[in-house]
Amino acid sequence: MVQITIRNVSENVRNELAARAAMHHQSMQEYLRQELERIVARPTVESWLRAAEERKAASGKTIPASEILKARDADRR
């Protein structure tokens, strides 16, 4: 494993992180490691959008906005 050092974190941010760690009965190190792992387990917004655009282009189909809204509204009933 490697170590990461973050400098110049405000006291307010540090205190909030410590409080969140305590709420989870974890050390701040354990809490932050878990949060970092959670962050990297999900794609970034940019990569998710790029993948959606690639799927859309590969399908060669377009759906009018009116059809999308109609399907959305049908799910709400």
C-alpha positions in Angstrom: 0.0 0.0 0.0 1.0 3.6 -0.5 0.6 6.6 1.6 -1.2 9.8 0.7 -0.6 13.1 2.4 -3.0 16.1 2.0 -1.8 19.4 3.2 -3.6 22.7 3.8 -7.0 21.2 4.8 -9.1 23.7 6.8 -9.8 23.0 10.4 -13.5 23.0 9.7 -13.1 20.3 7.0 -10.8 18.3 9.3 -13.4 18.5 12.2 -16.2 17.4 10.0 -14.3 14.4 8.7 -13.4 13.5 12.3 -17.0 13.8 13.3 -18.2 11.6 10.4 -15.5 9.0 11.2 -16.6 8.9 14.8 -20.3 8.5 13.8 -19.1 5.3 11.9 -17.0 4.2 14.9 -13.9 4.4 12.7 -10.6 6.2 12.9 -10.3 9.1 10.4 -7.8 7.0 8.5 -10.2 4.1 8.1 -13.0 6.4 7.2 -11.1 8.3 4.6 -9.7 5.1 3.1 -13.2 3.7 2.8 -14.5 7.0 1.2 -11.6 7.0 -1.3 -12.4 3.4 -2.2 -16.1 4.3 -2.6 -15.2 7.2 -4.9 -13.0 5.2 -7.2 -15.5 2.3 -7.4 -17.9 4.5 -9.4 -17.2 6.0 -12.8 -16.7 9.8 -13.1 -19.6 11.7 -14.5 -17.4 12.4 -17.6 -16.7 8.7 -18.2 -20.3 7.8 -17.6 -21.5 10.4 -20.1 -18.9 9.3 -22.7 -20.0 5.7 -22.3 -23.6 6.7 -22.8 -22.8 8.7 -25.9 -20.9 5.7 -27.3 -23.8 3.4 -26.6 -26.2 5.9 -28.3 -23.9 6.2 -31.3 -23.5 2.4 -31.6 -27.3 1.8 -31.5 -27.9 4.2 -34.5 -31.3 5.0 -33.0 -32.9 8.3 -31.9 -35.8 8.6 -29.6 -37.8 11.9 -29.6 -38.0 13.8 -26.3 -41.8 13.4 -26.4 -41.5 9.6 -26.3 -39.0 9.8 -23.4 -41.3 12.1 -21.4 -44.3 9.9 -22.2 -42.5 6.8 -20.9 -41.3 8.7 -17.8 -44.8 9.9 -17.0 -46.2 6.3 -17.5 -43.8 5.1 -14.8 -45.1 7.6 -12.4 -48.7 6.4 -12.4 
